[in-house]
Amino acid sequence: MNAPTKDFLRQRPVLIRLLVRSWDYRHPHAWIGVRSACALFNAILGVVLLAGAPWLGSLALLGLIPLAGAALLVTTVRHLQHTIQS
């Protein structure tokens, strides 16, 4: 598998340029696994916090933060997978 060209790196959206670093492209399969595990953890944590709304009150809204993090991680995983297939 070859590393992406410089032209490809310039064409990436700004959010992906901030979230996916150049070393992620050297071993994308490993980073996909790490990011998928982190996304799963964030999703579970967010759901648990939101499910605790009756006991936590307004603090349960903090569960939205890990869910947003999980969404960002899923986005980067999808981008890395697309890079592998290209």
C-alpha positions, 0 to 999 in steps of 0.5 A: 500500500502506497502513501497518499500523494501530496495532492491528495493531502491538500484535497482533504476537508479541513476537519479531516486535516485536523483530526487525521494526522499524516502518520495515520496514513502509514498504518491505517488499519491499526488506527482504524482499530484504535479509533473504532474502540474509542468511538465505541467507548465514547458512545457507551459513556454518552448513552450511560450518562444520558440514561442517568438523567433521572439521577443526574439531572441537568448533568446528564446533558454532559453525555452529549460530549462523548457522543459528539466525540464518537461521531467525530471518531466514526467520521475519521474511521470512514475517511481512513477506510475510504483512503485504503480502498482508493 
